[in-house]
Amino acid sequence: MKIIYSILIIFEKTTNEKNMNITLIGMSGVGKTTIGKLLSKKLGYGFVDVDDLIKKRIGMSLQSFIDNSGDAAFLELEEQVVLDLEPLESCIIATGGSMIYSEVAMEHLRSISTVVYLDAPFGWIARRIDPSKRGVVGLKDKSLKELYHERKVLYEKYLDVHIKIEKGERKSAIADRIIAICFKKNGS
């Protein structure tokens, strides 16, 4: 089976201008954490998972916090965690899927990193996540499919690099594509 993929580079930002940091954005279940860890290992970079930082701060699961405090409180906390990040250099940052609802946080991430949008088809995402356990903001008012389409527009707004993931594509191959694109832009 031939794997078809497309790569869209929107901005001509180099990783040198951004201290060689890479931020991964995309829907819950797309593989930001897994791919981020692979990138970290392949590049010898540090790794920061924003969802893990939030869990440490609140001492409970993301879903429990959303159930108890609501979407707005979660989004505010998520934004603050990103804005509180220590200065980073040579780091992979995996964000939560709802990070793109904060313009302030996304502009901050764009100022310190190259933002890579991991884009997978809705059916693939729907099979990979259980929204009742995942901590997905917005599911009280919208279906997962509605959130997918709403967020897709926002992910595209903030991306520097667009990685379209196809069925059956290995995570390590995706990580290799990200490295090739980000460092090609750097002229390395």
N, C-alpha and C positions, 0 to 999 in steps of 0.2 A: 504494500500500500504506500503510495507516494504521499508524503506529508507536505502540505502546502502551507506556507506561512507568509505573512507580510510584515514588513517593518517600516514604520513611518517615523522619521526623525523630524520633529517640528522645529526645534530651536537649535541654533548652532552654538550651544554652550559646551564648554569643554570641562572635563572632570578636574583639570588643573585649577580652573577658576573656582571650583567648588570643593577644594580640599579633597578631591577624589572620593567623596561620599556618593552613595547611590541609595535612593529611596524607592521602595516598591509600593505601588498602590494598586487597588483592584478589589473586586468583590470578595466577600468572605468565601473561603473554600477554593480560591484560585491557586493557592500555593505560595503565598508571599513569604511565609515563615520557612517553609521547606526550601524554596529556591533561594531565599536570603541566606540561610545557613550554608547552602552549597556554594553560593558566591563568596561568602566569608571565608570558607575553607580554601577554595580555589585561589583566591586573591591574597590570603593571609590578612584579611581585614577583620576589624571588630564587628560585632553583630548586636543590634538593638531591636527588640520586638516591643513595639509600643503597647500592645495588649498585655504583655507580661509586666511592663512597668505599671500599667493601670492596676492589674491584679495585686501586685505588691503593695501599691498605695492604699487600696481599699480593703484588702484582706478577704476577698470573696470572688466568686466567679463573675464574669461580665454580665451574664444573664441574670444572676441574682441581683446585682446592682441595678440593672435596667428595670427589673420587676419591682424592686423596692423604691427606687428614686426617680425613674422615668427616663425617657429618651433625652430630654433637654439637659438634665443633670449629667448624664453620661457624656453627651457631646461637649459640654463645658469642661468636664474633667479631662476628656481626651485631648482637647485643645491645650489645656494647661500643661499636661504632661509633655506634649511636644515643645511647647514654648520654654519649658524648664530643662530641656535637654542641655547637658554640658556641651561646650564646644567640641565638635567631633572632627576627626580627621581619619581618612581611610577606614570608613565604616559603612556597613550595609544597614539600612533602617527599614524594617517591615512595619507598615502601618496597619491599623484596623480599617475595615472596609468603609466605615462611615467618616473617616478623617476628612474626606473631600467636602463635607458640609461646613467645614471651618475655613473660610477664606484666609484668615489670619494665620492659621497653622500651615496651610498649604503654601502660602507665600513665604513663610519662614523656611519650610522644607525646600522650596525652590531656591531660596537664597543660599542654602548650605549644601545642596546636593543636586545631582541629576535625577529627575523624577521619571521612573519607568513604570508605565501602565501595563500590567499583566491582564490581558483581555481574553477571556474564554467564552464560548457560546453559553447561552442561558441553560440549555438542557444539561450541559456538563456541570455547571455550578449547582443546579437543582439536585442532581444525583449525589453530589459530594457533601452537601451540608444538611444538617437537621436544625432548622431555624429555632426550634424550641430549646435547643441546648447551646446554640452558637453565640448568643448575645448580639443579635442583628437589630440595629436601631431602625425603627420605622415599621416593623411588622404588625403593630397594633392597628395601624391605619391603612396599610397597603399590603398587597400580596408581594411575594418574593419577586415575581416577574415585573411588577410595577416598580419596585425598588431598583431592580437590575437596569431597567430602561432609564429611570430617573438619574441614577448614579453614573451610567455610561457617559452621559453628556458632561457631567462634572469631571470625571476622570480624564476625558479628552481635553477639557479646558486647561487642566494643570500639567499635563504630561510634557516631558521633553522627548521621551522615546516610547513608542507604541510597540509592544510585543503581542502579536496575535497568536494565541496558543491553539493548536489544532488537536483533534482527537488522537490519542495514542502517543503524543509527543512526550518524550522523557523529560523529567525535570532537569537532569544534568545537561541535556541539549539546549534547554531554554536558558539555563545559566550561562552556557558557552556563548549563545547568541548575544546575551546582554553584555558579556565581557567584550566580545568582538566589536559591538556597536559603540559602547562607551569609550573603549580605548582607541578605536579607529578615529572617533571624533577628536581624541586627544592627540592624534598624530603619532601614537606609539606603535 
